[in-house]
Amino acid sequence: MTDFDYDLAADDALIAAVLTLLREHGPLTLDEIGERLASGHDAEDLDLPVDELPEHPMLAYLSDGRYAAFDALLGGRILTHRLTEAEVASAVLPIDEIYPLLVFVTGDEGYDLVEIEHEPERLDDRGITDLAPFGHEALVFPRGAFAELSAGDLVAATVSETGLTIAPATTEVDVVPELTAVLGEALASGDPAYLEASVYAVMVETPTSFTVPTLPLSEQVQAGGLEVSGGLVAPPGFDFAGYLAQSAVDSYAEQVGIPVEAVPGVVLFASLVDAIDSGDDHDLEPRFSEGKSGLFAVLADPDVASTVLDELLEQAIDPKAIEWAALWMKDHGPRKVDASAFWMAGKAAETDARVDEAARHFERSTDLDSEFDPALEDLARYVSDSGDAVRALSLLGRSRGGPDHPLYSVLEAFQPVERPDLGRNDRCWCGSGRKYKACHLGKVEYPLADRAPWLYFKACMQMTQVSWRDHRFALAEARSGYSDNDDDLFEALSDPLLDDVMLGEGGGLAEFAQVRGHLLPDDERELLAQWLPVERSVHEVEAVRAGEGLTLRDLRSGERRNLTAPEVGEDVPVGMLLCARVVPVADTWRILGSATPVTQEQCDAILGLVDDDGERADEYAGVVIVELLTDPSLSSQATDG
C-alpha cells in the first residue's frame, strides 16, 4: 500500500515516524512506540506525548490499546453490501456495511460521500424520502450506476492504492468465522460489542481475513444468532435504544463532571437556556415546568450549579439568557433551588459587566441560604472591592472553602485594630466628635500605601472570570515552555507573571477599572487611574538599600525612580536588569506584580515589542513577553502561530 496524501499538522515529523514504525512492525502500544523511537537516530527531535498520539487520518486506535496504520491494516480488505431495489434505482447506498473502510474515500473514485445534513438535496433529487437507513452519510453514484444489477446482488468495497473502489462482487463465501468469535468475547462483558472495532480486531489477528468478498457484515452477525443496530451488536431482544440513551447520559455526566442522576435536571435547564437564547421562549411552562419542574432540584447542589454554569458561560450564549433562565427556574422550580438560581443569575449579570445587578443577586442568594458557598465567595469579592475587609472575611468564613480562598489571607492583613485605651462611649480618636462605637470601633483606615497590594489583588481577581480562561491558558503554555507535562502546565497556571501580563498587556486592569472601579474607595479609584497608562519596561538596578528599597533606571524612558521595597536584601546586585511594571503608590514607587531578572538579549527583545508611540507591536505581545521571560528561543512561537 502507498501512503495517501493527507496533510500532516504540526506533529508531522512524529506522525511520519510513528506511521513508518506501524507499517513495518504492525500494531504497537504507546510504550512500544516510544521504545522503538528511542532507538532511532532522530529520536531526540521527536516529542512523544505521555498519554496519546495526536489524531491523524491514517492513525487507528484499536480497542486493545494499540495503534495501527490504517493503510497497512486495511490495504486489500474487502467488505460487501447487498443491494435493495430502491438502491438499484437511486444509485445511492448507505454506509453501514462498509463503514470501517471509508477512511480511504479520496473523492476521485467516481462517487461522492455525502453528509446528508449539509446536502439533503442530493438524496431528494434521487427520490429518497426515508432517511432512516442512511444515518449521517450516504454514497451517491452517477445515475444508472447499478442499472445492470438487481436487488439482492452484492457490491464489494475494496481498499486499493487509488482509494476505495466499489464494484459488483464476483465471488462470495459465507462468513468470516473469526468475527463471530471476537464478537462473542466482546459480548461476555454484558455490554453490546462495537462492530467496527471487532472487524479491526479480526483483521489484526487474521491478516488473510476480509481479503475476498464475504457476506455483508449484518448478515454475518445474524448468522451468528446476534442482532446489529447502529454499529452495535448484541443478543436478540437487546434494548439498543435504551442502551444508547443511558450511554448518552453517562457520557454527558462524565464530560461535564456531574453525577449521572443530575443529568435530567441539568439538561432541562440547559434546554431552557437554549430556548430563551434562540428566541424560542413561548409556552415555557408546559415545556419546562409542568410535570418536570422538580428536576431542577439538582441545581441546588453548589457543585452541580457551578459546573453547569461554567459550561454555559464558555459557550456563545447571551448572558442575559442565562440570567433569565435562572430567575425563571426560581419562579417555577422547587424552593430549595432559589439560592442557586439567584447566584447563577448574578454570575450571568457579572459576565455581562452589570456588576451592581450581580451584587444584588448575590445578596439575595446569601439571604436565602447563608451557607451557599459560591454566592458567599462571589459577594465577598464585591465587599472586598468596597474596602470592607471585616464583612468580606465574615462571608468567606461561612463558606466551606473560605479560609483557603486566595482572598482570605489578603483580607486578614486589613482587619481592624482595636484601641484598648478608648471606651465604647468615648470620643473617637479621629477627631470626628462622634463616639468611638459609632465611628471607628470595628473599623480602621489603613493608609493608601498599605492598601496598594490589596488593590492590585482586587484587580487580579477580575482575571478569574471565565472570559479570561483561554488567555490564561495560552500564557501558561508559554510559561511552561510548551511542555507536554501536565504538571508543568498546572504549575504555570498559578505563576504571578500571568496575572501581571493579563492586567497589563492583556488589558485586564482597564477592564477592572471600567467594570468594577466604581465599587472602590475614592482614593483607590484615583490610584488605579494612575496605574492604567504604566507599561512594562526593563529597569536597571542602580542602587540597593537593603530592607528599604531600590533605585531603578527605566531603560526605555531613562527615568530614575526610588522604590519602596522592604523585602529587598543585599543579594540584589547593582546592574541587574529587571522586567517589570513600576507603578506609583502615594509618594513612592512600587513593583506590585512580577519582577523578572533578564539578560541584555531579553531586554532588547522586550523593549522592541513596543514602538516609539507606546503601541504594542502585535496582539500577541503578552504571550511573546512570557515566552521571552521563560526561554528567548520560544519567542517565535506566538508570532508564527
N, C-alpha and C positions, 0 to 999 in steps of 0.2 A: 504493500500500500504506500502511496505517496502522501506527504503531508498536505492537507488542504490549506489554502491561503487565507487563514484567519489573521486579522491584525492582532499583534501582541501589544499589551499595555506596558505600563512602567516596569513590570516584573518580567519583561520578555526574555532576558538572559536566564533567569531562574527557570521559567516555564520551559524554555527551549531545552535546558539541561535535563530537567525532570522528564519531559516527554521522550528525550533520547534514551534515558535510563529505562523507562517503562516499555518502550518499543523493543529494547534489547533484552530485558530481563523479565518482562511480564509484570503483573500487578505487584505493588510493594506498599508497605506501610510507610508512614511519615518518618519513623525512626530508621527504617531500612533505606529510604531515600537519602536521609541525612548521612548515614554511614557510607553509602556509595559516593555521595558528593564529596565527602571529606577526603576520599582517596583520589579525587580528581585533581588535575593540575591547576584549575582556576577556582578551586573551592573557596578561597579567601574572598573572592569577589561576589559570591552568591550568599545572600542573607536568607536563610531558610526560616520561615515563620515557626513559632513554637507550638501552634495549635492546629492550623490547617493551611493548605496551599491556596493561593488566590484562584478565583474562578477563571476558567478558560473553556472555550467550546470543545476543545479536544481532550479535556481532562475529565475523567469519570471518577466519581467517588462511589465505591462499591459498598454493599450492605455489611460486609465483614470488616470494614475499616481500612481497606486497602485502596490505593489509587491505581487507575489504569489509563492507557492512552486509547481513546475511542477508535482511532483508525486501526490500531493493532488488534483491538478486541473485536471489532465489528467487520473488518475487511473480509469480503467474500461471504458474509452471512446473508441468509435469505429468510424472509417472513412472507406469509401469504395472506390474501384476503379473498373471500368468496363473494362474487358479485350478486347483487339483487337486481330485479327487473328495473327498479327506479334508477339505480346507479348506472346500468347499461344505457338507459335513455338519457340521463342528465350528464353523464361523464363527470360526476362529482363523487368522490369517495370519502368516507370517514377515515380517521387516522388511527383508531384504537387498536387495530390488529398489527399495525406496523410502527407504532409509536416509538419503540426502542431504537429505530434506525433513522428517525427524522433529523438527527443532528447532521446528517450528510446531504440534506437538501441544499443545493447551491443556488437554485434559481435558473439554471441553464439546461434543465432536463426536458423542457417542453411542456411542463405543467407548473402550476402555481400552488404554493402552500399559503392559504388564505386565512387571515384572522377574521372570523365571522363578525365580531363586534365592530371592526373597523370597515369591513367591506360587505355588508349584508346583501347589497345589490348583486354581488356575484352569484349568490345562490338563488336570489329572486329571479334573475334572468334565466335560470335553468328550470324554473317552475317548482322549486323546492320550498314547501311551506312548513314542513315538520323539521325543526332544527334539533330535536332531541337526540337523534343518533350521532350528531356531529360534535357536540361539546363546544369547544372554543375555536377549533380549526378544521379545515377541510382541504382536500386536494382537488383542485379544479383543472380538468384536462380540456384540450380542444374538443369542440362539439364533434360527436361521432367517433371519438377515440376508441370506443368499445363496440362499434357497430357490428363487427364480425364475431362478437362473443355473445353468450347467452347467460341468463340468470343461472347461477349455480357454478359457473366457470371460476377457476382460480386465476388471480393475477399474483405475480411474485415481485416483491420489492427486494432488490439486490444491491448491496454496497459494492461499488466498483471504484476504480481510480478517478472516474469523472464525476462521481456523485451517487445519487440513489436512483437507479433505473427501475421502472415499473413496467412489466410486460406480462403477457399470458404465460402461465406456468406450463411447462412441457412435461413434467413428471410429477408424481405425487406419492408420498408414503404416508403411513398412518400418523404416528406420533413420535415425539422425542421422549423416550421413557425417563430420561434423567429429569425432565421438567416435573413430572408427577412426583418423583422422589423429593426434589427440592421443595416443592410446594407443601408436601406432607410434613417435612421437617419444620418449615416456617409456621405451619398451622398448629404445631404442637404447643405453642405458647398460649393458644386460646384466642389470639387476635387474628384478623384476616391477613393474608400474605399480599405483598405488592408484586403484581405480575411482572412489571418491568425489571425490578431488582432480581426476581427469580430467574428471568430469562438471562440476564447478565451473569448470574452465578453459574448457570448451566454452561454458558459459553466459556467461562474461565476454566471450569473443571473439565469440560469436554470440548477440546478445540475443534473436533470434527462435527459438533452439533450445529444444526441450522445452516448447513452448507449445501443442502439440496432442498427443493420445495417440500414442505410438510403441510399437514392440516393447519388451518388458521389457529391461532392461539386459543381463541374462545372455544373452538371445537375440541382441542386437546384437553382443555380444562374440564369441559363437560364429559369427555370420555373417561376422565379420572374420577367422575362422580362428584365434581365440585361445581360451583357457580362463580361467575365473574361479573363485576359491576364497577364501572368507572375505574378500571385498573386494579381493583381489589379482588381477591379470590378467597372464598370461604365455603364451608359445607352448605348443603341445601337448607333453605329456610332462614339463613342468617339475615339479621336486620341491618342491611347496608346503610339505609337512610339514618337509622338511629345511631349507628356507629360513627358515621360521618359527622352527624350533628354533635355528638359528645366529643369527638376529636377536635372539632372546631372550637368548642367551649374550652377544652383542656389547653389547646394551643393558644387561644386568646388569653387565658388566665396566666399561662407561663410567659407569654410575650409581654403582657402589661405588668405582671408582677402582683397579681391579686389572687385571693382564694377562689377556687372553682365555683363555690356556692355563691360568690358575689357577682359572677358574670351576668346573670339575667338583669339584675338591677343596674349594673354598670352600662350594659348595652342599651337598656331602656333610656337611661339618662343621656348617653352619647347620641342616641337616635333623636331624642328631644332637642338637643343642641343643634344637631344637623338640620332638623326640620325648621327650627327658628332661623338658623343661619342662611338657609336656602330660600327663605320666604314662604315656605310651606307650613305656615303657622295657623291654619284654620282647623277647627274641630280638634283642638289639642286634648280636651278632656276625654272624649271617647277613645282616642288613640293612645294616650299615655297615662290615664288616670283610672278610668272605670274598670274595676276588677283587677287592676295591676299596680295601683299606687303603693301597695305595701312592699313592692320590690325595691323601692327607693331606700328602704331602711338600711341597706348595707352601706350606704354612703354616710351614715352616722359614724362609721369607724374612721378615725382620723387618717389611718394609714391608707385605707381604700380611697378615701376622698382625695388625699394628697396625690396618690399615684394617678388616679383618673384625671384630675385637674392638670397635672403635669403633662400627660399625654395630649389633652385637648389644647393646652396653651402652645404646644410645639407645632400644632397644625395651623394651616392658613385659615383660621376661623376668627370671625369678628368677636373680640372680647365681649362686646355688648350682647351677643347671642348667648354666650356662656353665662353672663350675669343674669339675663332674663330667664334662662332655663333654670338657674339655681333658685331664683326667687319664685318662679312658677312651681318648682318642686316643693319649696317651703309651704306654699299655699295649698298644694294638693297631695302632698305626701304625709307620712306619719310625723307626729310632733317630735319624735326623737331625732329627726334629721334637720331640724330648724337651725341649730348652731352651725352645723356643717354647711348648710345652704347659704347662710349669711357670710361665712368665711369664704366659700367659693365665689360668691358674688363680689366680695371685697378683692380677692386676687384678680378677678377679671377686670374690675374697675382700675386696679393698680396697673395692670398691663396696658390699659387704655390711657394711662397717665392722669387718671382722675383720683388723685390720692386723698382728697378730702372726703369724697364719697366712699372710697375704700376704707378709710378710718372709721366712718360711721358704721359700715357693715361689720368691721372687726369688733367694734364696741358692742353691737347688738349680739354678735356671736358669743362674746365672753360674758355678757349679761345673762344669756340663756343657758350657758354651760360654762361654769367657772373653771372647768378642767379640760376644755377643748384646746389641746396643745397648739395646733397650727395658728389659731386665732390669737392666743396669748403671745406667741413669739412674734407674729407679724405686728400686732398692736404695740408690743414693746419697742419695736424699731421706730415706730412713729412717735411714741412718747419720748424715746431717746433723742430723736431729732429735735424735739422741742426743748431739750435740756433737762427734763425731769428724770434724773437718774434713780430717784427713790421709787417712783411708781413703775418705771421700766424694770427695775430689779424685782419688784414685787410681782409683776406679771410673769417674768421669766421663772421666778421661784415657784409659781403654781404649775408650771409646765414640767412634765416628767424629765425632759432633757434640758431644762432651763439652765442649770449650773454648768452644763457642758456647752451651752450655746456660746459661740465666739464673742458675742456682745457682752456676756455676763461679766467676764473678767475686766473688760474695759470700764463698765459702769461701776464696778466695785471701787475703782480709784476715785470716783466722784461722789461718794456718799457724804452726807453732811457730817460735820464735826461739831459736836455739842459744846456749849460754853458752860462748864460746871460753875463758873463764878457768877452766873446770872440765874435768877429765879424766873419762873414762867411769867410772872406778872411784872417783872422789872422792865424798865425801858430798854428797848433793843440797842445793841452795841453800834448799830449802823447809823444812829442819829436821826432816824425817821420820826421819833417821838411816839411810835406805837409800842405796845407791849411785846416783849420777846416772843411769847407764844403765838402772837398774831402776825409777827413779821418774819423772823429768821429761825424760829425753832423748827428743827427738821429740815432746814434749808441751808444752802451755802452758795456763795457766789465765788467760784474759782476764777482767777484771772484768765483772760483770753489766751495768754501764752500757755497756760497749763491745759486749757481745753483744746488746743490745736490738734493733738493726736486723736482726741475724741471726734473732732470734726472730720479729720481725714478718714477715720474708721466709718463714720456715718456715710461718707461718700463711697467707700469701698462696698458697703452693704448694698448699694444700688446695683453692683455688678453680680449679685446673687440671683437676679431675676432671670427667668427662662430666656428672655430675648438676648442675653449675653452668653448663653451656654456655648454656642458654636464658636464665638470669638475666643472664649477662654480655652476651649479645646484646641483650637488652631495654635494659640500661643503655647499651650502646654506641650503640644507635639514638637514645636520648635525648641522649647526649653529642655526637653528630654533628648535633644539631638536626633529626633525622629527615630527613637529606639523602638524595637518591636517588643520590648519587655513591658508588660502591663504595669509592673511595679514602678518602673521609671516614669511612665506617664502619670500614674496616680500621685507620685511624689511631686512631679512638676506642677500638677494642678493646684497645689497649695503654696506654690512659691510666691512670696510677696511681690516679686518683679511683675508677675502677670497683672495683679491689681493696679500697680503703678502705671503700666503701659496702657491698660484699658482706660484708666482715668485720664491719662494724657493723650497719647496718640489715638486711642480709641474713641475719645470724645465723651467718656463716662462722666467726667467732672462737670462738663457743660450740661449733660442730661440731668445729673443730680441737681444742679443749680436751678434748672428750668422746672423740673417736676416737683422737687421737694424743698427747694430753697426757702419757700415762704414759711415752712414749718420751723425754721431755725431761729434762735435768738438773733436780735438785730446785729449785734457785733460779730457773730459768726457768719451771718449772711454777707456782711461787708468784707470780712476776711476772705471768704470764699470767692468773692468777686476779684480780689487781688490775686488769687491763685490761678484764675482761669487763663490769663494770657501767658503764663510761665511755661516755657518749653524745656524739653530735656536738652542737656548740653554735656560737655565734658569739662571738668574743672580740675585745675592743678592745685595740689596742696602746697601752699607757700609757707604756712606756719602752723605749728601744733601747740595747743595749750592743754596739756593732759588734764582731764577732769573738767575742762571748761568748754573747749571748742576748737575751731579751726579757722584759718584764713584761706579762702579759696579764690582762685582767679578763673573766671569763665573764659575758656579758650575761644569761644565764638565772639563774645562781645568785648572781652578784655576787662570787664568789671571785676573789682575785688569785693568780697563780702566776708564779714566776720560772722561765723556761725556759732550758735549756741548748741553744744553737743557734749554734755557732761559724761557721756559714755565713752568718749574718746580717750584712749590710753597712749602711752609713749611709743607703742609699737607701730603707730601710723607714720610712715616715712615722709619727709618733705620731698616734694617732687612727684608723689603718686598722682596718677590720673584717675578721677572718679567720674563715672557716668551717672548722672542723677538730675532730678529737678529740684532746684533750690528755691524755696518759697518764703515770702515774708511772713513773719509772725510777730505782731506788736512792733517793738523797736529793734528786732533782731531778725536773723535768717535761720531757717531750719531745713533739713532734709527729712521729710516725714515718710517718704516712700522708700524705694530701693536705691541703694548706692553701691555700684559695682566697679571694682578696680578694672582698668582696661589698659591694653598696650597702646603704643603710638599708632600701630596699624589699625586697631579697632577704633581709636579716636578719630583718625582721618575718615574712616568709612562712615562713622556715626554722624560726624559734622557734615559730611557730604550728602546726607539724606535730606537736609533742609537747605533750601536755596536762600539767596540773599534777601528775598522778601518774606522769609519765615514761613513759606508754604511747604507742605510735605511733598517730597519728590514723587511718591506714588501712594495709592490707597493701602498698600500692604506695609507701610513704614513700620508699624508696630511689630509685625511678625519679623521683619528684617532686623530690627533692633534686638529682639530677643535672640535671633539667630547669631547676630554679631557678638552678643554678650555671652553666648553659650559656646559657639565654635565659629570663628570667622569664615571657615570653609563652607559653612552651610548657607551663607547669606544669599546665594544664588537661587535657592530652592523656592522662596516665596515669589521672587520676580519671575523666574522661569515658569512657575505654576500659574 
